[in-house]
Amino acid sequence: MTGSTVVVGYGDAAMDVLRHLPLTPDNPDVLVLDPDPLALIGAMANGARVARGNGRDLDALRRADVPSATRVIIAVPIDLDGLLITMAVRQLNKTATIVAAARDRGSQGLFTRLGADEVFVHAGSA
């Protein structure tokens, strides 16, 4: 999956991002990693490939091909989880562009210090 985008967490913030990525059913270059089967059904309906797992789990991140991804979007509902996932993703992939959705404006600096290249505050549910 080299050159792909991995989205960790599938909720409002992730759906906003996926709406702006070009996807085709025969060649989706986006994979969504989420522990919720219903969220994964929604991701598939939007043209993404899916993997069931928790973004805090290094093995799940590896199965989602994070080490070879070009871009990783972290859009989980709890900033603390997002911070842990950001550190894990950066450990697995030194060159990927990491985009993180923060719920609290005060977390932006932490996300950046832990390896996120871009951070946006998403007031709704991630």
C-alpha positions in Angstrom: 0.0 0.0 0.0 2.9 2.4 -0.7 1.7 5.9 -1.5 -1.5 5.4 0.5 -3.4 7.2 3.2 -4.3 5.5 6.5 -7.1 7.0 8.5 -7.1 6.0 12.2 -10.6 6.4 13.6 -13.8 6.9 11.6 -16.2 9.6 12.8 -17.1 13.1 11.8 -13.5 14.4 11.5 -12.5 11.4 9.4 -15.5 11.6 7.1 -14.7 15.3 6.5 -11.2 14.3 5.3 -12.4 11.4 3.2 -14.9 13.6 1.4 -12.0 15.6 0.0 -9.8 12.6 -1.1 -10.3 11.2 -4.5 -11.4 7.6 -4.2 -12.5 5.1 -6.8 -14.1 1.7 -6.0 -11.6 -0.2 -8.1 -8.5 1.5 -6.7 -9.1 3.0 -3.2 -5.9 4.4 -1.8 -7.4 5.0 1.6 -7.5 2.4 4.4 -9.5 3.1 7.6 -8.5 1.5 10.9 -11.2 1.4 13.5 -12.3 -1.1 16.2 -16.1 -0.5 15.5 -17.6 -2.7 12.7 -20.3 -0.2 12.1 -17.8 2.5 11.5 -16.0 0.3 9.0 -19.2 -0.4 7.1 -19.5 3.4 6.7 -16.0 3.7 5.6 -16.5 1.0 3.0 -19.6 2.8 1.8 -17.4 5.9 1.1 -15.0 3.8 -1.0 -12.2 3.1 1.6 -10.6 -0.2 2.4 -10.9 -1.1 6.0 -9.1 -2.9 8.8 -10.5 -3.7 12.2 -8.3 -2.7 15.1 -7.3 -0.1 17.7 -4.9 2.6 16.7 -3.1 2.3 20.0 -2.0 -1.2 19.1 1.3 -1.3 17.1 0.4 -4.6 15.5 -2.9 -3.1 14.2 -1.0 -0.1 12.8 1.4 -2.4 11.1 -1.5 -4.5 9.6 -2.9 -1.3 8.3 0.4 -0.7 6.5 1.2 2.5 8.4 5.0 1.8 7.9 4.6 2.3 4.2 1.9 4.9 4.1 2.5 8.4 2.6 -0.1 10.0 4.8 -1.7 9.1 8.1 -4.8 10.9 9.4 -5.5 10.5 13.1 -9.2 11.3 13.9 -10.1 9.6 17.1 -12.6 11.0 19.7 -10.2 11.4 22.6 -7.1 13.6 22.4 -5.1 11.4 24.8 -5.6 8.4 22.5 -4.7 10.6 19.5 -1.5 11.7 21.1 -0.5 8.1 21.8 -1.4 7.1 18.3 0.6 10.0 16.9 3.7 8.9 18.8 3.2 5.3 17.6 2.7 6.3 14.0 5.8 8.5 14.0 7.8 5.6 15.5 6.6 3.3 12.7 7.0 5.8 9.8 9.5 8.7 10.0 8.5 10.2 6.7 4.7 10.0 6.5 2.7 13.2 6.7 0.7 13.0 9.9 -2.5 15.0 10.1 -4.2 14.9 13.5 -7.7 16.1 14.6 -7.7 17.5 18.1 -10.8 18.2 20.1 -9.1 20.6 22.5 -7.2 23.6 21.1 -4.7 23.2 24.0 -3.6 19.8 22.5 -2.4 21.3 19.2 1.1 21.9 20.5 1.4 18.5 22.0 0.4 16.8 18.8 3.0 18.8 16.9 5.8 18.0 19.5 4.9 14.3 19.2 5.2 14.1 15.5 2.1 15.5 13.8 2.8 17.7 10.7 -0.6 19.3 10.7 -3.2 19.6 13.5 -6.7 20.9 13.2 -9.2 21.4 15.9 -12.4 19.6 15.3 -15.2 20.7 17.7 -17.6 17.9 16.7 -17.1 14.2 17.5 -14.0 12.8 15.9 
